[in-house]
Amino acid sequence: VIFAILLFGGYFGVFGMFVGVPAFAVIYSVLKIWMEGRLSRKNMPTDTKSYASEDHPLL
């Protein structure tokens, strides 16, 4: 959210701060759907937890 406000606010001012968060959410959703499609075509797991291990936890 902060990244979207700073980025779009820097380019478009106050209007960009209001429009930036929903626009960034749409961009994120489209990229997530695209990436999950690529992973599923390669028969790879799409959930994030399957890429973490006990040695390297996500958070």
N, CA, C and O atoms as a GROMACS GRO file, in nm:
protein
  236
    1VAL      N    1   0.083  -0.118   0.000
    1VAL     CA    2   0.000   0.000   0.000
    1VAL      C    3   0.088   0.125   0.000
    1VAL      O    4   0.064   0.218  -0.076
    2ILE      N    5   0.189   0.126   0.085
    2ILE     CA    6   0.277   0.243   0.092
    2ILE      C    7   0.352   0.260  -0.040
    2ILE      O    8   0.368   0.372  -0.088
    3PHE      N    9   0.397   0.149  -0.098
    3PHE     CA   10   0.467   0.156  -0.226
    3PHE      C   11   0.377   0.214  -0.334
    3PHE      O   12   0.420   0.298  -0.412
    4ALA      N   13   0.251   0.169  -0.339
    4ALA     CA   14   0.157   0.219  -0.439
    4ALA      C   15   0.130   0.367  -0.420
    4ALA      O   16   0.124   0.442  -0.517
    5ILE      N   17   0.114   0.411  -0.295
    5ILE     CA   18   0.088   0.552  -0.268
    5ILE      C   19   0.208   0.637  -0.309
    5ILE      O   20   0.192   0.742  -0.371
    6LEU      N   21   0.328   0.592  -0.274
    6LEU     CA   22   0.447   0.670  -0.308
    6LEU      C   23   0.471   0.673  -0.458
    6LEU      O   24   0.502   0.779  -0.514
    7LEU      N   25   0.456   0.559  -0.524
    7LEU     CA   26   0.483   0.553  -0.668
    7LEU      C   27   0.381   0.635  -0.747
    7LEU      O   28   0.419   0.724  -0.824
    8PHE      N   29   0.254   0.605  -0.729
    8PHE     CA   30   0.152   0.675  -0.806
    8PHE      C   31   0.137   0.820  -0.760
    8PHE      O   32   0.107   0.908  -0.841
    9GLY      N   33   0.158   0.846  -0.632
    9GLY     CA   34   0.153   0.984  -0.583
    9GLY      C   35   0.266   1.068  -0.639
    9GLY      O   36   0.248   1.186  -0.667
   10GLY      N   37   0.382   1.006  -0.657
   10GLY     CA   38   0.495   1.078  -0.715
   10GLY      C   39   0.472   1.115  -0.860
   10GLY      O   40   0.515   1.220  -0.906
   11TYR      N   41   0.403   1.028  -0.933
   11TYR     CA   42   0.378   1.055  -1.075
   11TYR      C   43   0.253   1.140  -1.098
   11TYR      O   44   0.253   1.225  -1.188
   12PHE      N   45   0.148   1.118  -1.019
   12PHE     CA   46   0.020   1.182  -1.048
   12PHE      C   47  -0.034   1.269  -0.935
   12PHE      O   48  -0.148   1.315  -0.942
   13GLY      N   49   0.045   1.292  -0.832
   13GLY     CA   50   0.004   1.380  -0.723
   13GLY      C   51  -0.102   1.317  -0.634
   13GLY      O   52  -0.104   1.195  -0.613
   14VAL      N   53  -0.190   1.401  -0.581
   14VAL     CA   54  -0.292   1.355  -0.488
   14VAL      C   55  -0.388   1.258  -0.556
   14VAL      O   56  -0.430   1.159  -0.497
   15PHE      N   57  -0.422   1.286  -0.681
   15PHE     CA   58  -0.509   1.196  -0.756
   15PHE      C   59  -0.445   1.057  -0.766
   15PHE      O   60  -0.515   0.956  -0.754
   16GLY      N   61  -0.316   1.051  -0.788
   16GLY     CA   62  -0.246   0.923  -0.797
   16GLY      C   63  -0.247   0.847  -0.667
   16GLY      O   64  -0.245   0.724  -0.667
   17MET      N   65  -0.250   0.918  -0.555
   17MET     CA   66  -0.255   0.850  -0.426
   17MET      C   67  -0.387   0.775  -0.408
   17MET      O   68  -0.390   0.667  -0.349
   18PHE      N   69  -0.496   0.832  -0.458
   18PHE     CA   70  -0.626   0.767  -0.446
   18PHE      C   71  -0.643   0.656  -0.548
   18PHE      O   72  -0.704   0.553  -0.518
   19VAL      N   73  -0.593   0.675  -0.667
   19VAL     CA   74  -0.609   0.577  -0.774
   19VAL      C   75  -0.502   0.469  -0.767
   19VAL      O   76  -0.524   0.358  -0.816
   20GLY      N   77  -0.389   0.498  -0.708
   20GLY     CA   78  -0.276   0.406  -0.707
   20GLY      C   79  -0.300   0.275  -0.635
   20GLY      O   80  -0.259   0.170  -0.682
   21VAL      N   81  -0.367   0.279  -0.521
   21VAL     CA   82  -0.388   0.157  -0.443
   21VAL      C   83  -0.478   0.059  -0.518
   21VAL      O   84  -0.441  -0.058  -0.529
   22PRO      N   85  -0.594   0.099  -0.569
   22PRO     CA   86  -0.675   0.003  -0.646
   22PRO      C   87  -0.605  -0.043  -0.774
   22PRO      O   88  -0.616  -0.160  -0.813
   23ALA      N   89  -0.533   0.047  -0.840
   23ALA     CA   90  -0.461   0.009  -0.962
   23ALA      C   91  -0.354  -0.094  -0.931
   23ALA      O   92  -0.337  -0.191  -1.005
   24PHE      N   93  -0.280  -0.074  -0.822
   24PHE     CA   94  -0.176  -0.168  -0.783
   24PHE      C   95  -0.237  -0.302  -0.744
   24PHE      O   96  -0.177  -0.406  -0.771
   25ALA      N   97  -0.354  -0.302  -0.682
   25ALA     CA   98  -0.422  -0.427  -0.647
   25ALA      C   99  -0.462  -0.505  -0.772
   25ALA      O  100  -0.450  -0.628  -0.774
   26VAL      N  101  -0.508  -0.436  -0.874
   26VAL     CA  102  -0.544  -0.501  -1.000
   26VAL      C  103  -0.420  -0.559  -1.067
   26VAL      O  104  -0.422  -0.672  -1.115
   27ILE      N  105  -0.312  -0.482  -1.070
   27ILE     CA  106  -0.186  -0.529  -1.130
   27ILE      C  107  -0.136  -0.652  -1.056
   27ILE      O  108  -0.094  -0.750  -1.119
   28TYR      N  109  -0.140  -0.649  -0.924
   28TYR     CA  110  -0.095  -0.763  -0.843
   28TYR      C  111  -0.180  -0.887  -0.871
   28TYR      O  112  -0.126  -0.996  -0.884
   29SER      N  113  -0.311  -0.870  -0.880
   29SER     CA  114  -0.400  -0.984  -0.905
   29SER      C  115  -0.375  -1.046  -1.042
   29SER      O  116  -0.372  -1.168  -1.056
   30VAL      N  117  -0.356  -0.962  -1.142
   30VAL     CA  118  -0.330  -1.012  -1.277
   30VAL      C  119  -0.198  -1.088  -1.280
   30VAL      O  120  -0.190  -1.196  -1.340
   31LEU      N  121  -0.094  -1.034  -1.218
   31LEU     CA  122   0.035  -1.103  -1.216
   31LEU      C  123   0.028  -1.234  -1.138
   31LEU      O  124   0.094  -1.331  -1.176
   32LYS      N  125  -0.048  -1.237  -1.031
   32LYS     CA  126  -0.062  -1.360  -0.953
   32LYS      C  127  -0.132  -1.469  -1.034
   32LYS      O  128  -0.088  -1.584  -1.034
   33ILE      N  129  -0.240  -1.434  -1.102
   33ILE     CA  130  -0.312  -1.530  -1.186
   33ILE      C  131  -0.222  -1.580  -1.298
   33ILE      O  132  -0.221  -1.700  -1.328
   34TRP      N  133  -0.146  -1.491  -1.360
   34TRP     CA  134  -0.056  -1.528  -1.469
   34TRP      C  135   0.053  -1.624  -1.420
   34TRP      O  136   0.082  -1.723  -1.485
   35MET      N  137   0.112  -1.593  -1.304
   35MET     CA  138   0.219  -1.676  -1.251
   35MET      C  139   0.166  -1.813  -1.207
   35MET      O  140   0.233  -1.914  -1.230
   36GLU      N  141   0.049  -1.818  -1.145
   36GLU     CA  142  -0.008  -1.946  -1.106
   36GLU      C  143  -0.041  -2.031  -1.229
   36GLU      O  144  -0.028  -2.154  -1.224
   37GLY      N  145  -0.083  -1.968  -1.336
   37GLY     CA  146  -0.108  -2.042  -1.460
   37GLY      C  147   0.018  -2.102  -1.518
   37GLY      O  148   0.018  -2.216  -1.563
   38ARG      N  149   0.126  -2.026  -1.515
   38ARG     CA  150   0.255  -2.078  -1.564
   38ARG      C  151   0.303  -2.194  -1.479
   38ARG      O  152   0.352  -2.294  -1.532
   39LEU      N  153   0.290  -2.183  -1.347
   39LEU     CA  154   0.334  -2.291  -1.259
   39LEU      C  155   0.249  -2.416  -1.278
   39LEU      O  156   0.302  -2.527  -1.280
   40SER      N  157   0.119  -2.400  -1.291
   40SER     CA  158   0.032  -2.517  -1.306
   40SER      C  159   0.054  -2.586  -1.441
   40SER      O  160   0.039  -2.707  -1.450
   41ARG      N  161   0.089  -2.511  -1.546
   41ARG     CA  162   0.120  -2.573  -1.675
   41ARG      C  163   0.246  -2.658  -1.668
   41ARG      O  164   0.260  -2.755  -1.743
   42LYS      N  165   0.337  -2.623  -1.577
   42LYS     CA  166   0.459  -2.700  -1.559
   42LYS      C  167   0.444  -2.806  -1.450
   42LYS      O  168   0.542  -2.868  -1.408
   43ASN      N  169   0.321  -2.826  -1.403
   43ASN     CA  170   0.289  -2.921  -1.296
   43ASN      C  171   0.370  -2.894  -1.170
   43ASN      O  172   0.418  -2.987  -1.105
   44MET      N  173   0.384  -2.768  -1.136
   44MET     CA  174   0.452  -2.727  -1.014
   44MET      C  175   0.348  -2.674  -0.916
   44MET      O  176   0.244  -2.625  -0.958
   45PRO      N  177   0.375  -2.684  -0.785
   45PRO     CA  178   0.278  -2.635  -0.687
   45PRO      C  179   0.262  -2.483  -0.695
   45PRO      O  180   0.358  -2.411  -0.721
   46THR      N  181   0.141  -2.438  -0.672
   46THR     CA  182   0.113  -2.294  -0.680
   46THR      C  183   0.104  -2.227  -0.544
   46THR      O  184   0.101  -2.104  -0.537
   47ASP      N  185   0.100  -2.304  -0.436
   47ASP     CA  186   0.092  -2.242  -0.304
   47ASP      C  187   0.232  -2.206  -0.255
   47ASP      O  188   0.328  -2.279  -0.279
   48THR      N  189   0.242  -2.095  -0.188
   48THR     CA  190   0.371  -2.042  -0.145
   48THR      C  191   0.438  -2.129  -0.040
   48THR      O  192   0.560  -2.138  -0.036
   49LYS      N  193   0.358  -2.192   0.044
   49LYS     CA  194   0.414  -2.272   0.154
   49LYS      C  195   0.496  -2.391   0.104
   49LYS      O  196   0.586  -2.437   0.174
   50SER      N  197   0.468  -2.440  -0.014
   50SER     CA  198   0.542  -2.554  -0.065
   50SER      C  199   0.685  -2.517  -0.106
   50SER      O  200   0.767  -2.606  -0.128
   51TYR      N  201   0.715  -2.390  -0.116
   51TYR     CA  202   0.849  -2.344  -0.153
   51TYR      C  203   0.933  -2.306  -0.032
   51TYR      O  204   1.047  -2.262  -0.048
   52ALA      N  205   0.880  -2.322   0.088
   52ALA     CA  206   0.953  -2.291   0.210
   52ALA      C  207   0.997  -2.422   0.276
   52ALA      O  208   0.935  -2.526   0.257
   53SER      N  209   1.104  -2.414   0.353
   53SER     CA  210   1.150  -2.530   0.429
   53SER      C  211   1.176  -2.486   0.572
   53SER      O  212   1.167  -2.368   0.605
   54GLU      N  213   1.207  -2.581   0.657
   54GLU     CA  214   1.236  -2.545   0.795
   54GLU      C  215   1.366  -2.465   0.805
   54GLU      O  216   1.380  -2.379   0.892
   55ASP      N  217   1.460  -2.493   0.716
   55ASP     CA  218   1.586  -2.418   0.716
   55ASP      C  219   1.567  -2.275   0.666
   55ASP      O  220   1.635  -2.183   0.712
   56HIS      N  221   1.474  -2.258   0.572
   56HIS     CA  222   1.449  -2.126   0.514
   56HIS      C  223   1.300  -2.094   0.520
   56HIS      O  224   1.231  -2.104   0.418
   57PRO      N  225   1.247  -2.057   0.637
   57PRO     CA  226   1.104  -2.025   0.647
   57PRO      C  227   1.073  -1.894   0.574
   57PRO      O  228   1.160  -1.809   0.554
   58LEU      N  229   0.947  -1.880   0.536
   58LEU     CA  230   0.906  -1.758   0.466
   58LEU      C  231   0.912  -1.638   0.558
   58LEU      O  232   0.969  -1.534   0.522
   59LEU      N  233   0.854  -1.649   0.676
   59LEU     CA  234   0.859  -1.540   0.774
   59LEU      C  235   0.866  -1.596   0.912
   59LEU      O  236   0.871  -1.521   1.009
   0.00000   0.00000   0.00000
